């Protein structure tokens, strides 16, 4: 049996469950909002996500300027900018400002090219392309299935936490 304790560690999972829900929700909104704003409960149901939790994530993205929200019976969420202007890094930075920082893998306070830990060079070689992927990939890239873009979108029938 897999040790679930490590599942949420950022360098194991690459992105948190919160960031995954955010990405999936923004992709859903981008696809479905042509006819108007998309309601949070519709998104939650489509993604199989907890409604209250997803609502908090969506409102965080509104405060970050990634989404807009409208109240009322015809309200919901839309992208604040065109899909080709919303980078995956925008989502990560809104939810976890430290997600794309160059922190030491081993948790050392000081770790740089000059004062490195035992795995600094190997981790740097992995971290930099991953961070570049999040900074250079937009929601439009993922929706269009651009060549070279790793699909982070999972279906609602995703295995829960396994």
PyMOL commands that set and color helices and strands:
alter all, ss='L'
color gray80, all
select helices_A, chain A and resi 4-6+10-13+17-35+40-47+51-63+83-85+88-95+120-136+139-144
alter helices_A, ss='H'
color red, helices_A
select strands_A, chain A and resi 67-70+76-79
alter strands_A, ss='S'
color yellow, strands_A
deselect
rebuild
show_as cartoon
